[in-house]
Amino acid sequence: MLRRSKLNLNYANKGKLETLDMLMDEMTRAVNLFIDVLWAKQDFTSKYTDFKVDTWLSARLQQCLGKQAIGIIKNQKKKKKKTKPFFKGKSFTLNANVVDLQYDNNTFDVWLRLWCLGKKLQLKLPSKKHKQFNKFVTWEQSGTVRLRRTKDKSFSVDVLFEKKTPLTKKKGKTVGVDVGYKKLLVTSTGKVIDDGLEAIYEKIAQKKQGSKAFKRALIERDNLINQSLNKLSFHDVREVVCEDLKNVKRGSKGKIRKKFNNKLQRWSYPKVLSKLSRLTDEHKVLLTRANPAYTSQKCSLCGATCKANRKGEAYTCACGNKMDADLNAAINLSHMGLYSAHAL
């Protein structure tokens, strides 16, 4: 398992932050120089760069930046884009050759040390641990960090932690979960988690994209998703089954009302699934992703599949089964688990 925790670097004095900003500008320039060479060579297969570029940055740091440039090139190729990519310098992945964390017991209890940067430059930036960071105190800290900056010159670092994936429980039930737009999550046991996310989607849709208010609304959405899913109980659960939804928003343009489509673009299924994955890992519960085909049309009682049975939030089958449509879908998902009664 791999987890990350974000540390704020803005506690440093003005001089250090200006030096960090200058350093990241030069690192950005270097990455783009690597991209220029790799693109000219049409090199989409290398794992490491075997050349240097015209910069005062150290050879060690250039190795990190060259590897990042390779990743950008490969990603461009994967997306089948024919234009040379341009790196904007928002984040840098650095390894233990040029960065490490040091701990203290003072006001600033963690320090990010950037060293062997070139021109004998070193930086030691203060930060503070927090609750989420301390959760991983028993995990192994990865030697890799991700240094970030925003347009308004705010700096942070993502610290990566690793831990062997624990063995899953040997006893417990299989629970299906239906993740939706209006209701965040409905479980096959009848639990409904709906903490007003639709109102936040509406709020985001009304903000100008890229504005500070827009970004604040996105953070509010993400925080509410985390808080909502933390209410889930895994006490007697061995397996959770969810839909394996991909490209859920692709192709929606022109097929549904523009106003709703705008809100749908703010629905964040990947973030819900990511949080669910972290929770199941922590509680030693198996997370199974199932093909979502017909789960909303199939009767969870008799097994008959009929598109007309679902009308909005209601599901009605000729066999007499009447229930909430999302609950019906969640029960169908619970039948598709590796350890469900239907699979044994």
C-alpha positions as CSV (number, residue, x, y, z in Angstrom):
1,M,0.0,0.0,0.0
2,L,1.2,3.5,-0.8
3,R,-0.2,6.6,0.9
4,R,0.8,10.3,0.8
5,S,0.6,13.1,3.4
6,K,0.9,16.7,2.5
7,L,3.1,19.1,4.6
8,N,2.9,22.9,4.4
9,L,6.3,24.5,3.7
10,N,5.1,28.2,4.0
11,Y,6.4,28.5,7.5
12,A,9.9,29.3,6.1
13,N,11.1,32.9,6.1
14,K,10.8,35.1,3.0
15,G,14.4,34.6,1.9
16,K,14.1,30.8,1.9
17,L,10.8,30.8,0.0
18,E,12.2,33.1,-2.6
19,T,15.2,30.8,-3.0
20,L,12.9,27.8,-3.3
21,D,10.9,29.6,-5.9
22,M,14.0,30.5,-7.9
23,L,15.2,26.8,-7.6
24,M,11.9,25.5,-8.9
25,D,12.0,28.0,-11.9
26,E,15.4,26.5,-12.8
27,M,14.2,23.0,-12.3
28,T,11.2,23.8,-14.6
29,R,13.6,25.1,-17.3
30,A,15.7,21.9,-17.0
31,V,12.8,19.6,-17.3
32,N,11.7,21.4,-20.5
33,L,15.3,21.1,-21.9
34,F,15.2,17.3,-21.3
35,I,11.8,17.2,-23.0
36,D,13.3,19.1,-26.0
37,V,16.1,16.5,-26.4
38,L,13.9,13.5,-25.9
39,W,11.2,14.8,-28.3
40,A,13.8,15.5,-30.9
41,K,15.1,11.9,-30.6
42,Q,11.5,10.5,-30.4
43,D,12.7,8.6,-27.4
44,F,9.6,7.1,-25.8
45,T,11.1,4.0,-24.2
46,S,14.1,5.0,-22.0
47,K,13.9,4.7,-18.2
48,Y,16.7,7.1,-17.5
49,T,18.4,9.9,-19.3
50,D,22.1,9.3,-20.2
51,F,22.8,13.0,-20.9
52,K,22.9,16.4,-19.1
53,V,21.3,19.7,-20.1
54,D,22.6,23.3,-19.9
55,T,21.9,24.2,-16.3
56,W,23.7,24.8,-13.0
57,L,21.7,22.1,-11.3
58,S,23.7,19.2,-9.9
59,A,24.0,15.8,-11.8
60,R,22.0,14.1,-9.0
61,L,19.1,16.6,-9.4
62,Q,19.3,16.4,-13.2
63,Q,18.7,12.6,-12.9
64,C,15.5,13.2,-11.1
65,L,14.4,15.9,-13.5
66,G,15.4,13.8,-16.5
67,K,13.3,10.9,-15.2
68,Q,10.3,13.2,-14.8
69,A,10.7,14.5,-18.3
70,I,10.6,10.8,-19.6
71,G,7.4,10.3,-17.7
72,I,5.9,13.4,-19.3
73,I,7.0,12.3,-22.8
74,K,5.5,8.8,-22.3
75,N,2.2,10.2,-21.0
76,Q,2.0,12.4,-24.1
77,K,2.6,9.4,-26.3
78,K,0.0,7.3,-24.4
79,K,-2.6,10.0,-25.0
80,K,-1.6,9.9,-28.7
81,K,-0.9,13.6,-28.8
82,K,1.4,14.7,-31.6
83,T,2.6,18.0,-30.1
84,K,5.6,18.4,-27.8
85,P,4.5,18.7,-24.1
86,F,5.4,21.7,-22.0
87,F,6.1,21.4,-18.3
88,K,4.7,24.2,-16.2
89,G,6.6,23.4,-13.0
90,K,3.7,22.8,-10.6
91,S,5.3,19.7,-9.0
92,F,8.6,17.8,-8.9
93,T,9.3,14.2,-7.9
94,L,12.5,14.0,-6.0
95,N,14.4,11.0,-4.5
96,A,16.7,10.4,-1.5
97,N,19.7,11.6,-3.5
98,V,18.7,15.2,-3.1
99,V,16.0,15.3,-0.4
100,D,15.3,13.9,3.1
101,L,13.1,14.7,6.2
102,Q,14.5,15.5,9.6
103,Y,12.5,15.4,12.8
104,D,12.7,17.6,15.9
105,N,10.7,18.2,19.1
106,N,10.4,22.0,18.8
107,T,7.6,24.1,17.3
108,F,8.6,22.9,13.8
109,D,8.8,19.2,14.4
110,V,9.7,18.2,10.8
111,W,12.1,19.8,8.3
112,L,12.5,19.2,4.6
113,R,16.2,19.3,3.6
114,L,17.1,19.8,0.0
115,W,20.7,19.2,-0.7
116,C,23.2,18.6,-3.5
117,L,21.2,21.0,-5.7
118,G,24.1,22.6,-7.4
119,K,26.3,25.7,-6.7
120,K,26.7,24.3,-3.1
121,L,23.0,25.3,-2.6
122,Q,21.1,23.7,0.3
123,L,17.7,24.5,1.8
124,K,16.2,23.4,5.1
125,L,12.5,24.2,5.3
126,P,10.4,23.9,8.4
127,S,6.9,22.3,8.7
128,K,4.6,20.8,11.3
129,K,3.2,17.3,11.6
130,H,-0.6,16.9,11.7
131,K,-3.2,14.2,12.5
132,Q,-3.2,12.7,9.1
133,F,0.6,12.6,8.9
134,N,0.9,10.9,12.3
135,K,-1.4,8.1,11.2
136,F,1.5,6.7,9.1
137,V,4.1,6.9,11.9
138,T,4.4,3.1,11.9
139,W,4.7,2.9,8.1
140,E,7.9,2.9,6.2
141,Q,8.7,6.3,4.7
142,S,9.5,6.2,1.0
143,G,12.6,8.0,-0.1
144,T,10.6,9.8,-2.8
145,V,8.7,13.1,-2.2
146,R,6.7,15.4,-4.4
147,L,7.5,19.1,-4.1
148,R,4.6,21.4,-5.1
149,R,3.9,25.1,-5.7
150,T,0.8,27.0,-6.8
151,K,0.4,30.1,-8.9
152,D,0.2,32.3,-5.8
153,K,3.6,30.9,-4.6
154,S,2.3,28.5,-2.0
155,F,4.6,25.6,-1.3
156,S,4.1,22.1,0.0
157,V,5.5,18.6,-0.1
158,D,3.8,15.2,-0.5
159,V,5.5,12.6,1.7
160,L,5.0,9.0,0.6
161,F,4.6,6.1,3.0
162,E,4.6,2.4,2.2
163,K,3.3,-0.6,3.9
164,K,2.7,-4.2,2.9
165,T,-0.9,-4.9,2.0
166,P,-2.4,-6.7,5.0
167,L,-4.1,-10.1,4.5
168,T,-7.9,-9.6,4.3
169,K,-10.3,-10.9,6.9
170,K,-11.3,-14.6,6.8
171,K,-14.8,-14.1,8.2
172,G,-17.6,-11.6,7.6
173,K,-20.2,-10.7,5.1
174,T,-20.1,-9.3,1.6
175,V,-21.6,-5.8,1.2
176,G,-22.5,-4.2,-2.1
177,V,-22.3,-0.4,-2.4
178,D,-23.9,1.7,-5.1
179,V,-22.1,5.0,-5.6
180,G,-24.4,7.7,-7.1
181,Y,-24.7,11.4,-8.0
182,K,-27.7,12.3,-5.8
183,K,-27.0,9.8,-3.0
184,L,-23.3,9.5,-2.4
185,L,-23.5,5.8,-1.3
186,V,-26.1,3.2,-0.6
187,T,-25.2,-0.2,0.8
188,S,-26.8,-3.5,0.4
189,T,-27.5,-3.5,4.1
190,G,-29.7,-0.4,3.7
191,K,-27.4,2.3,4.9
192,V,-27.7,5.6,3.0
193,I,-24.9,8.1,3.1
194,D,-26.1,11.4,1.7
195,D,-24.6,14.5,3.3
196,G,-25.7,17.1,0.9
197,L,-23.2,16.7,-1.9
198,E,-25.7,17.6,-4.6
199,A,-25.9,21.1,-3.1
200,I,-22.1,21.3,-3.4
201,Y,-22.2,20.2,-7.0
202,E,-24.7,23.0,-7.6
203,K,-22.4,25.4,-5.8
204,I,-19.3,24.4,-7.8
205,A,-21.3,24.8,-11.1
206,Q,-22.1,28.4,-10.2
207,K,-18.5,29.4,-9.6
208,K,-16.1,30.6,-12.3
209,Q,-13.8,27.7,-13.2
210,G,-10.3,28.4,-11.9
211,S,-11.4,31.1,-9.4
212,K,-10.5,31.0,-5.7
213,A,-14.2,30.4,-4.9
214,F,-14.2,27.5,-7.4
215,K,-11.2,25.9,-5.8
216,R,-12.6,26.4,-2.3
217,A,-15.8,24.6,-3.4
218,L,-13.8,21.7,-4.7
219,I,-12.0,21.3,-1.4
220,E,-15.3,21.5,0.4
221,R,-16.6,18.6,-1.9
222,D,-13.5,16.5,-1.2
223,N,-13.6,17.0,2.5
224,L,-17.3,16.1,2.6
225,I,-16.7,12.9,0.7
226,N,-14.0,11.9,3.2
227,Q,-16.1,12.8,6.2
228,S,-19.1,10.9,4.8
229,L,-17.3,7.7,4.0
230,N,-15.7,7.7,7.4
231,K,-19.1,6.9,8.7
232,L,-19.0,3.4,7.2
233,S,-18.6,0.5,9.6
234,F,-16.5,-2.5,8.6
235,H,-17.0,-4.4,11.9
236,D,-18.4,-7.6,10.5
237,V,-17.6,-7.0,6.8
238,R,-15.1,-9.2,4.8
239,E,-15.7,-7.9,1.3
240,V,-17.1,-4.7,-0.3
241,V,-18.3,-4.8,-3.9
242,C,-18.6,-1.6,-5.9
243,E,-19.2,-0.8,-9.6
244,D,-16.1,-0.6,-11.8
245,L,-17.2,2.7,-13.5
246,K,-15.0,4.1,-16.1
247,N,-15.5,7.3,-18.2
248,V,-18.9,7.8,-16.6
249,K,-19.0,11.4,-17.8
250,R,-17.7,10.7,-21.3
251,G,-20.2,11.1,-24.1
252,S,-22.7,12.9,-21.9
253,K,-22.5,16.2,-23.8
254,G,-25.5,16.8,-25.9
255,K,-27.4,13.8,-24.4
256,I,-28.5,15.4,-21.2
257,R,-29.5,19.0,-20.2
258,K,-26.5,21.4,-20.2
259,K,-27.2,22.5,-16.7
260,F,-27.2,19.0,-15.3
261,N,-24.2,18.0,-17.4
262,N,-22.3,21.0,-15.9
263,K,-23.0,19.6,-12.4
264,L,-22.3,16.1,-13.4
265,Q,-18.8,17.2,-14.4
266,R,-18.2,18.0,-10.7
267,W,-19.2,14.5,-9.5
268,S,-16.1,12.8,-8.4
269,Y,-16.5,9.0,-8.5
270,P,-12.7,8.4,-8.6
271,K,-12.3,10.3,-5.3
272,V,-15.1,8.2,-3.7
273,L,-13.5,5.0,-5.0
274,S,-10.0,6.1,-3.8
275,K,-11.2,6.9,-0.3
276,L,-13.2,3.6,-0.2
277,S,-10.0,1.7,-1.3
278,R,-8.0,3.3,1.5
279,L,-10.7,2.5,4.1
280,T,-11.0,-1.2,3.1
281,D,-7.2,-1.5,3.1
282,E,-7.0,-0.1,6.7
283,H,-9.7,-2.5,7.9
284,K,-8.3,-5.6,6.1
285,V,-11.4,-5.8,3.9
286,L,-11.3,-7.0,0.3
287,L,-12.5,-4.4,-2.3
288,T,-14.0,-6.0,-5.4
289,R,-14.9,-4.0,-8.5
290,A,-17.7,-5.6,-10.5
291,N,-19.0,-5.0,-14.0
292,P,-21.9,-2.5,-13.5
293,A,-23.9,-3.9,-16.5
294,Y,-27.6,-4.3,-15.6
295,T,-27.1,-3.9,-11.9
296,S,-29.8,-1.1,-11.9
297,Q,-32.2,-3.1,-14.2
298,K,-31.9,-6.6,-12.6
299,C,-34.3,-7.6,-9.8
300,S,-32.3,-8.5,-6.7
301,L,-35.1,-10.8,-5.6
302,C,-36.0,-13.0,-8.6
303,G,-33.1,-12.1,-11.0
304,A,-35.3,-10.9,-13.9
305,T,-33.8,-8.1,-15.9
306,C,-36.1,-5.4,-17.4
307,K,-35.1,-1.8,-18.2
308,A,-38.7,-0.6,-17.5
309,N,-38.6,-1.8,-13.9
310,R,-36.5,1.2,-12.8
311,K,-38.3,4.5,-12.9
312,G,-36.2,7.2,-11.2
313,E,-35.4,6.3,-7.7
314,A,-38.0,3.5,-7.6
315,Y,-37.6,-0.2,-8.6
316,T,-40.7,-2.3,-9.2
317,C,-40.6,-5.9,-10.5
318,A,-43.5,-8.2,-11.7
319,C,-42.5,-10.6,-8.9
320,G,-43.7,-8.1,-6.4
321,N,-40.3,-6.7,-5.4
322,K,-40.6,-3.0,-4.7
323,M,-37.7,-1.0,-3.2
324,D,-35.4,1.9,-3.7
325,A,-33.6,1.6,-7.0
326,D,-30.1,2.3,-5.5
327,L,-30.7,-0.3,-2.8
328,N,-31.7,-2.9,-5.4
329,A,-28.5,-2.1,-7.3
330,A,-26.4,-2.4,-4.2
331,I,-27.9,-5.8,-3.4
332,N,-27.1,-7.0,-6.9
333,L,-23.5,-5.9,-6.4
334,S,-23.3,-7.9,-3.1
335,H,-24.3,-11.0,-5.1
336,M,-21.2,-10.4,-7.4
337,G,-18.6,-10.6,-4.7
338,L,-15.9,-13.2,-4.4
339,Y,-17.1,-14.4,-1.0
340,S,-20.8,-13.7,-1.5
341,A,-23.3,-16.6,-0.9
342,H,-24.1,-16.5,-4.7
343,A,-20.4,-17.1,-5.5
344,L,-19.8,-19.9,-3.0
